[in-house]
Amino acid sequence: MRQLVFVFAIISSLPLVAQQQTADSLFAAGKYTEAIATYKKSKPTAYNSFQLGRIYRQLGNYTNAVANYKKGFLIDSLNTIARFEYGTLLFAASKKQEALTVFDKLIIEQPATATYHYHKGKCVEAIHGARDALPFYQKAVDINPDFTSARLDLITGLLLTRENARGIAVAKTGLALSPDYIVLHSLLGQCYYHNGDFKEAITHLQIVRAAGLATEGLVKMLGEASFQEGLYKESIAYYEAVNNEFSQSTAAYTMIAKNYLKLRDYKNAISNMETAVVLKQPKLNQEYVLLATIYKAMNDDKKVLEYLTMAKSEDPNDPVIAYQYCLGYDRYYADRAMKIKTYEEFIDRFPKDDYVNLAAARISDLKKELFLQPKK
């Protein structure tokens, strides 16, 4: 009789297993609506709740995602993978302090897991700033030297806190492991530049430029570094590239004039200085910012971006306007990759500005969203 009951229990559970397998297949195929409906029809298990949480996260519905993870934890509170996912979900949902608590507990249980220290660093950076996050990024790199994301965030933080010599050491170690990684060459070049070692800066920033990945800020660094090294013709070429490839500026023409003056080419020095003077015309930047503010109140994001673009063009050296432009671009456009590029250009242009931490935090969020968005 007991055997009969046991066999009956197995048979009766088969439809539930099949239902779960169907839901898993729908999830894997990106058919999220059908997968949600199928999981909800299945027996309420921790696994099904976590799967629902993962789907809702993919859909950007963080509220439902959090709720379903919590349901799962009522059944299985020790699931390490789900807890890690829950921590990153809370971070993405701007619940930084709650996320930090999750990673703190995971670190206590598994202190040798680099990714827990890294994500704790992300939380700390978002809450307290880059300086306080550095020990956690360092710990992640110490545990796993191949942890590239942690290394990049560590070097970026060291740049922001002006610990350039330490940034150089961390970047050089990374390049020893990945000698062709362009981002590391970029960061190392910036560390050398801000440390006053212009010759080494040129070496690494030229690699970035040759790869076609140099931003306006990096090309300007090449121009300034070349000027400091007495490479006046090379400096002229870089500043001309700034004007031709990006946007014309009084500063670039002024530096070209200074280079020609060093070369005693007074005719070209005067010509470029005259151009710099012409470009230094009365500015309308604050008027454009006010118009953008008015249109923001009217919820017209297109007009907001239009006038912020004008304001940025009027005064490309104003970090407040440049950051407002990033926010306007972020609101109006859907392309996450282009949003990331816009914030990165801001950081390159104004590496010491107070808004850099906010821009870096937004880049981090956008990269996660980009990674998690459904593949087309």
Secondary structure as GFF3:
##gff-version 3
##sequence-region A 1 376
A	DSSP	alpha_helix	2	28	.	.	.	ID=ss1
A	DSSP	alpha_helix	32	41	.	.	.	ID=ss2
A	DSSP	alpha_helix	46	58	.	.	.	ID=ss3
A	DSSP	alpha_helix	62	75	.	.	.	ID=ss4
A	DSSP	alpha_helix	80	92	.	.	.	ID=ss5
A	DSSP	alpha_helix	96	109	.	.	.	ID=ss6
A	DSSP	alpha_helix	114	128	.	.	.	ID=ss7
A	DSSP	alpha_helix	130	143	.	.	.	ID=ss8
A	DSSP	alpha_helix	148	160	.	.	.	ID=ss9
A	DSSP	alpha_helix	164	177	.	.	.	ID=ss10
A	DSSP	alpha_helix	182	194	.	.	.	ID=ss11
A	DSSP	alpha_helix	198	210	.	.	.	ID=ss12
A	DSSP	alpha_helix	216	228	.	.	.	ID=ss13
A	DSSP	alpha_helix	232	241	.	.	.	ID=ss14
A	DSSP	pi_helix	242	246	.	.	.	ID=ss15
A	DSSP	alpha_helix	250	262	.	.	.	ID=ss16
A	DSSP	alpha_helix	266	279	.	.	.	ID=ss17
A	DSSP	alpha_helix	285	297	.	.	.	ID=ss18
A	DSSP	alpha_helix	301	314	.	.	.	ID=ss19
A	DSSP	alpha_helix	319	332	.	.	.	ID=ss20
A	DSSP	alpha_helix	336	349	.	.	.	ID=ss21
A	DSSP	alpha_helix	356	372	.	.	.	ID=ss22
###
